[in-house]
Structures are given as structure tokens and as C-alpha cells.
Amino acid sequence: MTAGDTRLRKIIHIDMDAFYASAEQRDNAALRGKPVAVGFARARGVVAAASYEARAFGIHSAMPSVTALRKCPELVFVAPRFDVYRAISSQIKEIFARRTPIIEPLALDEAYLDVTDFLKPGETAASAAQDIRAAIFSETGLTASAGVSYNKFLAKMASGQRKPNGQFVITPKMGPAFVESLPVKKFHGVGPATAEKMHRLGIEAGADLKTCAPDFLERHFGKAGRFFHAIARGIDERPVRPDRARKSIGAESTFPEDVFTFDAAREKIAPTVQKVWAACERDQMSGRTVTVKVKYADFHQVTRAHTGPETVSSAADLLRRSLLLLAPLCPPPKGIRLLGVTVSAFEEEPTTEQLDFDFSPNEA
């Protein structure tokens, strides 16, 4: 679609069902029908993904492994195989490309597709979504859910309505009422902290958000306020961008034992810095902003960032900048369980695949 085009868009959001866990169950018949978690069952491990059988016990991604095992002692942990997940993701992207060139990947397991100008005669966006899901199952053995609507926000919201292995359509007539009834904590783009802030302001659902003036929302939520004002009315004018620029490269590590000194923290953060720089070199990208994330033993976390006049030039430079941010936080008031490093504010932002979190034995 061209600038100024006022035609109603037809957007599909495809979201694979429990992608990592489903891939493991597909490849290992002994795991089928069992509660499965992708990750490592150790004291400082976390769940990277959970099968639907595991989710029935209240297990979800990012949950500590010990908590997951407490909820479901029969939970089977499987080490992640990112090479397999990437290969499947490539298959899925090929299926998308048969239907439209306007594809915006969000991760290995989900993407937006704009099919406005690429439907077959007599075909609807809903039937196109059904065909895409059928092709994914036929060629990968995995199921996907889909949301179909006239904008990205509603397509994303719709894809979660009939999971797993289903789809849901939100028409222009349905859109405003759907948003009004939706709790703000379920809005895509509203995280836990923002939802809590909205709740303190008396905003519980889309209907409450719709009553707020734009200047009120901007005062409390900055630039995002305008976006919240629009989506409360079912409006989202963001295009599906096949050239969506990557904004950052980062990694983090969780430690078997808490760290209490700067020297120990410096030793622990070095491998994470090397991992991030290796990804920067691989993708031929570097940025001017370095962010360090610190999570303490009680799970409270802080971040510190600095933007320099020049891009990070080497692993040594990234380590130096990271330590300058880390030093004022040491000695820590309590043990440090996790350290993360991110590079952003890129000079050039070519389209690249999202950096995967590496769940190695020393990772969360």
C-alpha cells in the first residue's frame, strides 16, 4: 500500500503454538502428551518455553525452574535446540513468502503479514490465514494460531483468542467494542509496570482508557500516550514493515551463586560481553548506547545506560563501558543473581534475525 492509501488493510498475525516445546514433542514421541519445559532444571534455571500440558499446571516462560517443578514434579525439562527452531522458522517464512512479500517478523515464532494486495480472486484474509496455517502444519508438523484484522494491534490481540490451533477475526465493526472490553493488562505493548500505573490512575479496561484525553496520557506515559489513545479506539496506523530495523543486541547470564563484589561481578560479566560483541560482529552492527542490567537475589532489578559520542569499537571497549556502568552499583546492597549487557542506538540498522537467548548451563 502506498502513502495516503485509505483502503481497509487486511493484516494477519501468525503465532506458533508453544513453539519450542511443540518442536521438542514433534521430534520425540516420548514427550507427546506430557508436561514439557524447554530449559534447564537447576537452581538458577528458568523455563524458556512450556508445552500446553505444562501450562495447565500454571507453568509459563521465564518462571524459575524450581518453581515450575514445585507446581509439577512430573515436568520434563529438555535442553533447547536453537538450530532446530531457526530451521523451522525459515520453513515458516518461506510459507509466508508464497502469500505476500510484506512480512514483519517479530521473533522466530511470530510475524505480521499484510495480504491486502495479495489475496486470490474470491479469497478473504480469513481463508488466507487458514491456508497458511494448514501449510505450516503440513510442512512442519506444528500448529499455529492466527489473528485477522484491519490493523496490527487488533490482529495481534485476535491471534490469542483461539489458541492453540485456531484463529479469530476482528472486523472494523467489532474493533472498538473489542478493545473497550479488554483489560489493559492484556494489551500488546502494555507491560506489567505500565498496567500497574494505569490501574493506579483508575484505568482497568479499554473503556476506561478511551475516556482519557491525549494530553493526560502523554503526561503520564510520554510518547506512548498517543498510541494508547489511538488503540483505545481500535485505531493503529502502523504499517507492516518488512524492513523492520533491529533496535538492540543483548544477552544476560544468571549465576549459580550470588555475586557480592565488584571483582566477582567483573569476572561474571565478561563472558556476556563477549557473547554480545560476537553477535554485533556477526551482524556487522554496533551502537553508541550500552545498557547494563542487574538483577538482585530478591529479583529486584535496575538498569544503567550511557550513550557515547562514538559506537562501540571492540569487545574490550564494550567491557570497559559496561564496567563503568556497573562500578557505581558495587558493592551491591545484596547479592547479584543476573547481569545483562545490551548495545543499541545503531549507526546502521539492517534487517536481522532477533538474537536468541542462549540457555547454556550458565544462563537463565
N, C-alpha and C positions, 0 to 999 in steps of 0.2 A: 504494500500500500504506500502511496506517496504522501508527502506532507500536505496537509489540508484535506485529505480524503476523509469524508464524513460517513462513509459506509459503515454499517454494523460489522464489527470484526467477529471472526469465528476462531476462538482460541481453545486449544486442548492442552490440558496439563496431564502428563502421564507420570505416574508414580509407581515404581515397582513395589510389590508386597513383601515386606520383611526381607529385603534383597539379599544381604549377606547370608542370613540364616537359611533362607529358602534355597540359595545356591548350594549350601552345605547339605541340606536334606535331599536335594536333587541328586547330588553326586554320591551320597552314602545312604543306601536304603535303610540301614540300621537306625538312622536318625529320624526317619519319617514317622510322624505322629508323636514324637517325643518333644519335651521342652528343651530347646537348644539355645545356647548363648554363644555368640562369637566373641572371643576374648580369652582371658586367662584367669583361672580360678586360683588367685593368690591374694595375699593380704591387701595389697595396694592395687589390685587389678580392677578394671571396670568392664561393664558389658558394652561391647561395640554395637551389637545388634541382637535382637531376641526374636525367636520364632513366635508364631501366634499361640502355640501351645504354652510357651513360656509366659507370654503376655497375659494369659488367663490367670496367672499367679501374681500379677501386678509387677512383673519384671519389664524393664524398659532400658533403652540405651542410656549410657552414662551412669547407670546405677552401679555402686560398688559391688564387686563380685561377692564379698562376704554377705552383703545384704540380700543379693539375689539367691544365694544358696540357703540363706535362712528362710526365705519365702518359699523356696522349692528345693529341698535336699536332693531331689532326683534330677536336677538341672544338669544337662550335659554341656560342658564347655568345649569349644572347638577353636583351634588356632586360626586366625584369619589368613586368607589366601588372596591377597590383593591382585596378584597377577591374573587369577581366575575372574575376579569381579571386573577388572578392567576389560578383559577379553569379552565377557558377556555384554558389558556396557557398549563396546564397539559394535557388537552384533545388533544391539537395540538401536543404536544411532543410524546404522545402515537401513533399518526398517523405517525409521522416521524419514530418512532422506528420500525414500521412494514416494512419500506423500507430499512433502513440502521442503523447500530449501531454507525456510525461515524457522530455524530451530535454536532455542536458547537453553543449553544445558545448565542445570543448577548444581548437579552432582553426578556421580556415576549412575544413580538410580532414578533420576527425575529430570524432566525437561518440559518447557513450553513449546508448543507448535502453533504457528499461525497458518491455518488452512483456508483463509478467506478466499484466496485466488486460485486454490489448487484442488477444489472439490470436483469430482466427476459429475457429468450430467445426471441430475436427479438425486445426487448424493447429499446427505446432510452432514454437519460436523459430528453429530452423534453417531451416525453409521460409520463415518470415517474412523472415529475413536474405537468403535467395536472391531473394525477390521484390523487396526493397528494392534490392539490387544490380542486378537486371535493370531496374528502373525508372530507376535512376541512369544506366545505360548507354543505355537507350532515349531518355532525355530530355536527356542532356548529351553523349553520345558518349564518356564517360570510364568507366574501370573502378574498382571499389572492392573492397577485401577486408574480410572480416568475421570477428569472433571472437564466439562464443556461449558463455555460461557462466552460472553461478549467482551470480557476483559481478563487480564491476568489474575488479579486478586480473586475474582469470583471463580475462575477456573481452578485455581489452587485450593480454594475452600471446598469446591464441589468434589474434588478428587478424594477427599477424606470421608465423604458421606456414605459410600457404599463399599468400604474396604472390608475384607480383601476381595479381589477379583470381581469388581463391579464398577459401575460408572454412574454419574449423576449430571444432569443438565440444569443449569440456572439460566433461564430466559430473561430478556430485558424486563418483562413484566414481573417476574419473580424477584429480580435482583434487590431492589430497595427493601422489600419486606424481609427477605432472607437475612440481609445484613442487620436490620433492626432487631431481629430475634436472636442474633448470635452474641454470646458472651464475649466481651473484648479480649479475655484471656485466650480465646481460640482464634483471634485474628492473626493471619500470617503477617509477620512484621511487628507484632506486639509481644515482646519478651516478658518474662516474669516480673522484672523490675518496673517496666513501663505499665504493665497491667496493675501492679500493686499501686503505683502512683495514680492511675486512673480511678481505681477503687477509692482511694483517699479523697479524690475530687468528686465522688458520687457517680462515676461513670462505670456502670456494670455491664451494659449491653450496647449494641449498636444504636438502639433507640435513644439512649442517654447521650451517646457521642454525637448524634445528629442534632441535638439541641444546643451544642456548644458552638460559639462563634469562632471564626478563624483566628482572630487576634488572641482570644483566650487560649486556644490550643497551641498557638505559636509561642505564647508567653510561657507555657508550662512544658512544651515538648520541642521547642525550637523548630527547625525546618520540617521535621516530621509532622508538625501540627497541620500543615496544609494538606498533606497526604491523608491524615486521619479524617480531616473534614470532608475530603472527597469520597473516600471509601465508605464512610458512614452513609453516603447517598448512593452507593453502588457504582461510583464513578472511579475509573482507573484508566488514565490515558497513556500509560507506559506502553511502548511498542514491544513486541517480541524481538529481541536483538540477537541475531546470530553471531554478532561480533562483540558480545558482552565482554568487557575488559575484566581481567582478573585484578583484584584490588590489593591482595596481600599474599605473602608466603610465610607460613609459620609452622612451628611444631612445639610440642611440650612433652615433658617427662615427669612421671610420678616415681618417687623413690621408695625402696623397700623400708627405709628408716628415715625419720625426720632429720632435717639438717638444721644445725643451730649456730653455725659460724659463717663468716664471710668466706673464709678459705675453703670450707666444705662446699658452700654454695657455688663458688667459682669453679671448683672441680666438677661439680654436677652439671653446671650449665654448659660447659664446653662441648660435650657431645651433641647437645641440642643445637648449639650454634653451628657446628659442622654440618649437621643434617639440613638446617635451613639454608646455609650457604651453598651446599651441594645442589639443592633444588633451584636456587637462584641461578647458578651456573648452568644447570641443565636447561632451564627455560630462557636463558640469556636475558634475565631481568634483574634489576636492582633498584632500590628506592632510597629515599632520604630519611624516612622515618623508621625508627627502631622502637619497638614496644616490648617491655618485659612484663610477664605475668607471674605473680607469686601467689600460691595458694597455701594457706597455713594448715596446721594439723586439725583445726576446728572447722575447716572448709571455707573460712572467710578468705576472700581473695582481693588483691589490689593489682593495679596495672600502673606502670610508669612509661611514658613515651617522650621521645625527643626527636625533633626534625632538624637535621643539619643542612648546611648550605650545599653539600655535595652528596652524591649517592654512596652507599656502602661499597667499598672497593675490594674487599677480601674477607676471608674468614677471620683473620686477625683483627681487621677493622671492625667487623661485626661483634667480635668478642669484646673488644675494647669499649665500644659504645654500650653494649649490654651490661658490662660490669660497672660503668659509670652510673647507669640507672639503678643497678642492684645495690651498690655500695651504701647509699643513704638509708636503705631498708635494713641494714645489718648493724649490730647483731639483731636478729629478728626477735620480737617480743614473745614469740612462741615458735615451735618447730615448723619448718617449711616442708611440705609434702610434695609440692609440684612447682616446677619452674618452666616457663614458656617464653619463646622468643618469636617475634614477628617482624618482617620487613614490609613496608608499604610506601605509599607516595612514589610510585614507579615513574621513571622518566618515560618509559615506553610500556604500553600495556597490551601486548598481543593476546589473542585468544589462546588460552592454555587450559589443560585439564586441571581441575581442582586438586590441590595437594592432599593426598590421603594421609590420615593419621596412622602412623606405623605402630601397631600394637605388638612391639617386640617385648621380650621378657622384662625389660627395664622401662616399659612405657605403661601409661594408664590404659 
